[in-house]
Amino acid sequence: MTYTILVPARMASSRLPNKPMADINGLPMIVRVAQRAALASATRVVVAADHADIIDACRTHGIEALPTRADHPTGSDRLAEACALLGLDGDDVVVNVQGDEPLIDPELIDACALALARHPDCVMSTAAHAIDTLDDLDNTNVVKVVLDAQGRALYFSRASIPWWRDARTAGANPLSANPPPLRHMGLYAYHAGFLRVFPSLPISPIETIEALEQLRVLWHGHRIAVHISASRPGPGVDTPQDLERVRALIPQVS
């Protein structure tokens, strides 16, 4: 299959100012992300950015970059603008790789795109992996997803779902449930036509309650395919501490 990777990037970040330009051993983070994404099978990798410094850094290192508006309320709005500017529409497949994932697995990107191709009844796809610690299961910052028999998302939540009613009172390990609880990973593939429509859909009540944008898709009756990964993703970068952790895992540019 053929698909395009879009990497949305904005300069504003409350926890890590100028995050896309954060140096990771000799290269800006946004460049690291795009270079990593280019190892997947996509026909094109494009950074969609809101600031000239990001555009310039990408182009300096041979990465295609597209200027987009600075007033987009969400990354999905930025991606929708990028699809329009690139002339993508209809059944074209777009994978959204977050600009703070310099250790993203290229094979996971391919698998997410393929999951959408295998589910023609779905407008988008994403990824998840089995939760392996109780801390993650109980952590409201770890988003969970429950699937149907065809591998489509039934619901996303910050709560521990599915809730094994008798596990903890009976001394059973909730992680041993069948199927196991799943952690949602923030990687998405879309049909470009739906991506251009999505920002116009009314915000849903459950999306507001959970603070999870993907619930808008389910609320309006659309379906999301989910690829189950055998492994955890590499760490992303949200804080200065995350940045130091990632720096320790990536070689210095000579």
N, C-alpha and C positions, 0 to 999 in steps of 0.2 A: 504494500500500500504506500501511498505518498501522503505526506503531511508537512505542515509548517509549524515550527516552534516559535512562539512569541514569548518574550521575556519582558514583562512590564516593570518599569523602574521609576521611582519618584524620589526626589532628593530629601523631602521632609520625612523625619522619623523621630518620634518622641524619645525613644530609648537609645538610639544610636544616630546622632546627627550626621548628615551626608553619607548615609550608609552605603549607597551604591559605589561611592568613591573610596571606601575604606580600603587601605592597603593590605593586601594579603601576600606577604613575602615578594614584593616587587611588582604586583599587578593590582589594579582596582578590582574590587569584588565583582562588579558587574561583568568585567572582562573574564574573570575566572568562571563565572556561571555560564556565560555564552560559549566559552571554549569547551567546557565540559558538555554542554548540551549539544555541541556540534559533533560529538562522538556518537550520538544516536543516529538513526537512519533517516532523519528528516531531510527533505530536499532543501530546506532553507531555515536559518535561524535569524530572527530579527529582534532587536531590543527596541521596545516602545517606551520612550523616556519623556520626562517633562522638563528637562534642564539641559542647556547647551553643554555643560561640562561632561555630562554622561554621554551625550552624542559624540563629542570630540574624543573622549577616551576610547569609546568603542571603535570609531573610525580609524584612530591612530593604530589600533591593533588588528585592523582588517575585519572588523565585525560590522555587519549591516545594522544601522540604527535609524530609527524613525522618530522625528519629533512629534509629540502629541500634546494636547492641551494640559495645562497645569491645574485645572479646576475640577478634574474628574473626582467624584466622591468615592469610587471603588476601582479596584484593579480591573474588574469586568468591563466597566465603562471605557477604560483606557484600551483594553483589548478590542472592544467593539469598534472604537475609532480606528485602531490599527488595521482591522479587517477591511474596513471601508477604504482606507487609504491604499491598501495593497490590492484592492479589487477582489478580495476573497468573499465568497458567498455560497449559498446553497449547501451542497454536500461536502465542500472542502473541509478537511480535518485540521484543526488547530490544537496544539498542545501548549498549555500555559505552564511555563516553568518559572517559579518565583525567583526574583532577582537576588534573594538572600540564601540560595541553596548552592554554594560552590562545590559541594560534594555529591550533587545529584547523580544517581546511577543512570547512565545512558540506556541500559537495558530496561530499566523501569519506565523510562519515557516511552520507549518503543512498545512495551507491554500495555501501557495505558492507552496509546493510540490504537493498538490492535483490539483491545477490549471494546472500544467503540465500534470498530469495523465488524466485530462479531455479534453485536447487538443492534440490528437495524431499527429496533423499536425504541432505542434510547437516543436522547439528544446530546448526551455527554457521558463521560466516563471519568473515573477516578481510581485511587488505589488505597489499599489497607493492608495491615499485617496483624498477626495474632499478638495480643497483649501478653507479655510474659512476666509482669510484676504487679503485685497488688497496689503498689504506689501509683503506677500508671492507671490502673483500673479506677482508682478512687480520685485521681487528679482531674479537676474540672478544666484544666488547660489542655488535657489530652482528649481530643474529640473521638467519640466512638461511633460506629456504624453497624446497623443490623441489616442483613440481606434476605432476599427471598430465595426460592429454590433455583431460580435462573441466574443468580449472582447479581441482582439489581438491588439498589439501596431501598430499604423500607423507611429508614429514619436515621438521622444523625443527631447526636446529643453529647452534651458535656457530662451527663450523668452516666452511671455504670449500667450500660445496657448490653445484652438482655440481662435483666435482674433475675438471678437464680434464687428463687424465693426461699428455699430451704437450705441452701449451701452453708451459710455461716452459722446458723443455729445448730446444724448437724455436724459441724466441724469439717465440712468438705471444702476443697480448694476451688473458689469460683473460676480460677483460670483453667480448670480441667473440664469445664462445660463443653458439651458437644451440640452445636458448633461453638468454638471458643470465642470469647469477646475479641472484637477487632478494633484496632486503632486506625482512624482515618488519616491518610497522608495527603497533604495539600498540593496535589498534582492533578490537573484536569485536562481532559481532551474534550473538544466541542466540535459539532458541525458549525461552520462559520455562520451559516444562516441563522441558527439559533442564538449564537453568541451576539449577533447584532440585534436580536429581538430582546434578549434577556434583560438588559438594563431598563427597558420600558415596562417590564412586568411590575405590577404593584408589589411593594414590600409586604411580606406575609407576617401575620402575628407570631407564628412559631419562630420565624427568622429573627424577629425582634427579641423574643424571650430568650432564645438560646445564643443570640449574637453569632449566627452561622448563616452566611449568605446562601449556601447551597440548598437550604431548606425552602427557599423561594421556588426552586425548580420543582420539588416534590409537591409543594402546596398547590401549584397551578396545574398539576396532573401530568407532568412530564416524568420521564424515567432516566435514571442514572445507572450505568453499568459500573461494576466494581471489580478491579483486578486484585487478587489476593497475592501479595508478595511473600516469598519465603523468608525475607530478611528485613531488618529495620533500615530506614534511609540513613544516610550520613547526616550529621548535625547541621542544622541551619544556623543563621546568625540573626539574633534579635537584640542582643545586649553586648556591651564591651567584653563580658566574660565569654560569651559564645565566640566572639571574634578571636580571642586569644586561643581558645580551644581549637578552632579551625586552623589558625596559623601554625599550630604545632603538628598538624596533619598534612600540610601541603608544602612541597619543597620550595625553596627559594629560587627565584628566577636568576640565572647566571648572567 
